[in-house]
Amino acid sequence: QVQLVESGGGLVQAGGSLRLSCTASGRIFNTYSIAWFRQAPGKEEREFIAGIRWSGSTTSNADSTKGRFTISKDNAKNTVYLQMNNLRPEDTAVYYCATGGTYFIGTGASQYDYWGQGTQVTVSS
């Protein structure tokens, strides 16, 4: 089992920045990838934002946030970060981290076995 805990969400004005953290505990396999998703209000699907391999430095970003959001990690702390800059009202969502079940950085929510509880990000105009 793997436990994931997100933090760092909050209310920010458009153009502002936030850094989300996701700390993992339990049986963390270096062969997995870990990713950030978000679920906007009223939407059923979770949207892939960015992913990174637990081992190495391979990353992947969705086109919708490329250039504004950056994923990084600290293996010693079992923590993955999502730096979000130039936030827009349409970035308002619950942000989740997920891991397990995939070696490659998958963009589909169903590819991941373990999820955090989510952290709310609200961007005001």
Buried (B, 14 or more C-beta within 10 A) or exposed (E): EBEBBBEBBEEBEEEBEBEBBBBBEEEBEEEBBBBBBBBBEEEEEBBBBBBBBBEEEEBBBBEEBEEBBBBBBEEEEBBBBBBBBEBEEEBBBBBBBBBBEBEEBBBEBEBBEBBBEBBEBBBEE
